[in-house]
Amino acid sequence: MMGSTHAAPPRGDERLARVGAFRGLFRRVEVGALIGAIAVWLLFAIVAPRNWVSITGVARILDPASTLGIMATAVSLLMISGETDLSTGVMTGTTGLVAGLLSTQAGWPLFPAMLASLVFALVVGYLNGVLVVRTRLPSFIVTLATFFILRGANVGVTRLVTNQVYVGGIDAASGFETARRVLNIGVQFLGVEFRSAIVWWVVIVAIAHVLLQRTRWGSWIFAAGGDPVAARNVGVPASRVKITLFMVTAGAAWLVGMMNIVRLRSAVASQGIGQEFVYIIAAIIGGSLMSGGYGSVIGASIGAIIFGMAQVGIVFAGWDTDWFYSFLGVTLLAAVLVNNYTRRRAEEISVAAAKARTEEE
C-alpha cells in the first residue's frame, strides 16, 4: 500500500495575509482624513457644544461640504491619475455666467442655456487634457493659463454685455423653478432643512468609488498616475484616461456652477476664484498625492467635511473668521503628516505580511 501524501496548502496572495484589525486600519487611504475629522469635530464640540452637537449643526456643516465634496471627488480622481487642474474654481463661475448671459440676455430658456454651458465646460476640459498630453507640459502650467484666460474673460465679456460684472434676473428665465427643484431645493428632515446638493454629493461619491475600486477604468486611473510609461506598455490608454478626467473635473465645476446660480439667482464674475486650492486641499487631506497613483474619493469627501466643520465651527465658536484659512492651512499640514505616517505604516504592514507568508510556505 502506498503511503498517503498530504497536499501542500494552496499558495496564497500575500496581500490576503491576515493582520490585526487595528493594524489593518493603516491600509486604508482614508484613515488620516478620518483621524483629522474626528479631531476637528471634538475640538468644536468642546468649544461650542450648544450649537455644534445638534441636527442643526449637522445641516450647517453639510451645506458647504456638499458642493466642495462634489468638486473634491472629481479633483481627487484627476490627482490619482497624476494631474492637477487649477481652473476648476473659476470654471464654476464661468459656467454660471454662460448660462446666466444666455438666459437673461439672449432670452434662452434656462435648461438649453445650462446645456450650452455644459458643452462649453467639456470643451475647455478636453482642451486642457489634450494640451497636457500632447505638449507634455505640467498640468499645473496649462490649467493655470486656463485659469487666467477664464478669469479675464469672465470680467471682460460680462462687463461688455451688461456694463457690470454681475448677471441678475436669472430667476425670471423660463424653467428656473424646475432647475431649482432639481439642483437646490431644501428638504425638511427632523425639523431642519437639508439642501438637495447633499444627495447629489452622495450619489456622485458612490459612483466614483465604484468606478475607482471595482472597474477597469479605476485600475487605469491608478496605473496612469503611478507609472504612465509602464501603463502604456501594458495597454493602458493613459492619455485617454487623463483627457477624460479633465473633462470630468470641468463637468463637476459646471454642476456646482448651476447649483450656485439657482441658489443665488444670479452669477458674479468673481465666483469660484481661489476655490481651486480648497478643492485640492480637500483631496490631499483625503489621502491623494500630488504625484499621482494614490488616493480615495471617500477620503476627499471626508476632507470636504473637515472644511465644512472648520467653516461653520469657527462661526459657532465666535472666533474671528479671518483665521479660517490659517486653520485650513494647519489642518492641511497636519493631514499630510498623518497621511505620510499611515502610508509608511501601510507599506511596512504589506512587507511584513508578504515576509510572513513567504516564511510559512
N, C-alpha and C positions, 0 to 999 in steps of 0.2 A: 504494500500500500504506500502510495506516495505521500510524503509529508505535506501537511497542509501549509499553505503560504498565506501570508497576510497582505492584503492590498495596501499599497502605500497611500497615505492620505492625499486627497486631491490638492494639487498645487493651487494656492490662492493668490489673489492680488494683494500686495502689501498695503494698498490703500484701504482694504477692508479689515485690516488688523484692528483688534479691539483696543480702545483706550478708555480711560476713565471719563465719566460724564463731565467733570469739571475741566479736565484737560482737553476734552473734545470740543468744548466751547471755543477754544482758541483757534480751531479750524474754521470757524465762521467769520466771514469777512465783516459782518455787521457788528461784531461784539464790541469793537471800540466805540462805535456810534451809540450803541445801546448803553454802555457804561456812561458815556457823556450825557445822554438823555436823562438817565436816572439821576446823575449828579445835579444837572440843571434843575430838574423837577424838584428835587429835595431842597435845593437852595431857596427857590421861590416859595416852596411850601412852608419853609421856616420863616422867611422874612415877610411874606404876605399871605398867611394861611386863610384869612377870611374870604378873600376873593378867589384865591388860587384853587383850593380844594372844593370845587363845585362844578356842576354841569355847565354853568355859565362860563367858567374859566376854560373848560374843555372846548366849548364852542368858539371862544375868542382865540384860542391857540390854533385851532384847526383852520380858521378862516384864512390867515395869511399863509399858513403852511400848505394849504391845498394847491394854490396856483404855483407856489415855489416848488412844491413836490412834483407837479407835472413837468416843470422845466428841469428840475434836478434829475428826474428819471431819464429824460432824453439826453441830457448833457452827460450823465454817467455812462450811458451806452456808447456815446461818442468817445469819451475818455478811455473806456476799456479798449476801444479799437486803436488807441494811441494818438488821438487827435483832440484839439480844443477849438471851441467856437466862441469868439469874443463879440460876435454880432447878435447873440440871442436876446440880450436885453433890449437893445434899440429896435430889434425886429418886432417885439411885442407892440411898440409904439407905432412903427411904420405900418404894420398890417392894420392897426386900428385906424390910422389916418387914411389909408387907401379905401377901406370900407366906408369910413365916415364921409370922405370927399365925394365918392361915387353916389352915396345915398342922399346927401344933402345938396350937393352942387350939380350933379348930373341927373338927379331925380330917379335913380335906380331904386327898386325895392331892396330891402336890406339883405335878403338871402343871396340874390345874384351878386350884390356888392361884396358880400362876405366870401363867396366862391371865387370871385376875381382876385380878392386879396389872398386867398389860399394859393391860387395859381402863382401869383407874384412871389409869395414866400418860398414855394417849392422851387421856382426857377432860381432864386437867389441861393438857396441851399445847394441846388445842383451845381451852380457855377462855383460856389465855394469849394465843393468837393472836387470838381474837375480841375480847378486851378491847383489845389493841393496835390492831387495825384499826378497831374501831368507835369507841373513845374518842379515838383519835389521841394517846394518852399515850405518852411514851417507853417502849420495851420495857424499858429499864433499871429504871424505876419499877415497872411492872406485875410483872415477874418477881422484883424484889426483895421486893415484897409477898408473892408466892407463896412465896419462899424462907422468909420468917419464919413464914408460916402453916404450911408443912410442917414446919419445924424445931420449932415449938411442938407441933404435933400428934404428931410422932414421939415426943417425950418424954412428952406427956400421955397419949396413948392406950396406949402400951406400958406405962407405969407403972400405969395404971388396970387393964389386963388382967392383967399379970404381976407387979405390985408391984416392978418393976425396969425398967431401961432396956435390957434385953438379952433377946433371944429365942434360946434354945438348943434343942438337940434336933431341929434340922431334919433331920439325917441319919437320924432314925428314921421320917420320913414316907415313905409309900408312893410309890415312883417316884424316890427320891433318887438311887440308884445310876445309873439311866438318865440322869437330868438331869446328873449329874456327868460321865458319859462323853461326853455331847453338848457340854457347856459348858466343862468344865475338867479334861480328862484330860491326863496327861503322856505325851508321845510321845518315845521314845528315838531320838536321831539322833547318830551318831558318838560314842556312849557318853555323851551328855549329854541331859538331859531338857528338852524344849521344851513349853510349855503350848499347849493347843489354841486358846486365846484368840488366839494369833498368826494361826492360819488364819482365824478369824472376822474379824480385823482386815484381813488382806489381801483377803479376798473383799469386805468392805464398802467398802474404799477403791476397789477395781477397779470395783464397781458405781457408786459415787458419781462416780468420774472419768468414766466413760462417760456417765452421766446429765448431768453438768455440761458436758461438752465435745462431746457427739455427739447431743443430743436437743433438742427444742423446749423441754422443761421447763428444761433447763440455760440456754438463752437467756433464758427468762422470769425465772430466778433472777437473772442478771446485770442484766437490764433493771429488775426490781423494786428492786434495790439502787442502780442507777446514777441513775435518774430515775423514780420511781413515777408521777408525773403524766403524763410523756411516754409511759411504758409503757402506762398505761391508755388513753391517747388512740389508741394503735395496736392496741388489742385485747388487751394482755397482762393476764391475770387476777391482778394483783399481790396483791390481798387474799387470794385463794385460795392463791396460792403461799406467802405468808408464814404463813398458818394451818397449811398442810400441813407447813412446815418446823419450826414449833414442835412439831407432833406428832412429827416425825422425831427431834428432839432428845430429847423425852420417851421415845420408843421406844428410842433408843440408851441412855439412862440406865437404862431397865428392863433391857435386855440386860446391861449392866455390873453392875447390882444382882443379877441372877440368877447371874452368874458369881461374884460375891462370896459369896453365901450358900452355893453348893455347894462353894466352895473353903474357906471358913471354918467351914461347917456351923452358922452362927449369923448373927444380924443384930443390929446395935447402932444405937441411936437417933442417935448422932453420926456414923454412917458417911457419908462423902462431903462433909461440911461443909467449905467452903474450897476444894474441888477445882474448883469452877466457874471460879475465877480461873486455875487451871492450864490448864484446857481452852481458855480464851480466849487465854492467853499462847501456847499451842502453835499456835493458829490464826493469831495475829498474827505469830509467828516465821515461820510458813509463808507469809506474804505477804498475809493477809486484812486488809482495812481496817475499822475501826470504822464508817466512814461508808458502807460497802457498795459493791457494783459491781465488786469486785476481789478475787481470791483463788484458792486452789487447795487441793483436798483432799490432793493429794500433798505439797504444801508443809506442810500441817497435820500430816501423818504424819511428815515429817522433823522438825518441831517436837517431836512426841511422842518421837521417837528421841533428840533432844537432851536432853529431860527425863530419859529413861531413862539416858542416858550420864552426866548430871550426878548423878543419884541414886545410881547404882552406882559411878561413878568416885570420888566423894568418899569412899566407904567403902573402896574398893580402895587409895586413896592414903593412908588413915589420917588424913584430916582430920576435924575436928570437924563432925558432921552438923548442928549448929546453924547452920552457914554455908550450908546448902543453898539456902534461899530468897534469901539475898543473892546467891549465884551465879546463881540463876534470874533475879533482877531485873537483874543486869548483862547476862546473856545476852539478856533481852528488850530492853533499851535498845540494845545493840549490833545486834541483829537489826532493830529499827525503823530505825536509822540506815542500815544496809546496804540494807534494803528501799526506803527513800526514795531512796537513790542509784541503785539499779538501776532503780526505776520511772522516775526522771527520765531515765536513760540510754535506757531503752526508748522513752520519748516522743521524745527527741531523735533516736534512730535512725529511728523511724517518720516523723518530719517530714522528716529528711534523705532518706530513701528516696522519700517522696512528691515532694519537690522535684526529686530527680534524675530520677525517672520523667517528671515534667512537662516538664523541660528536654529530655529525649530525644524527646518527642513534638512 
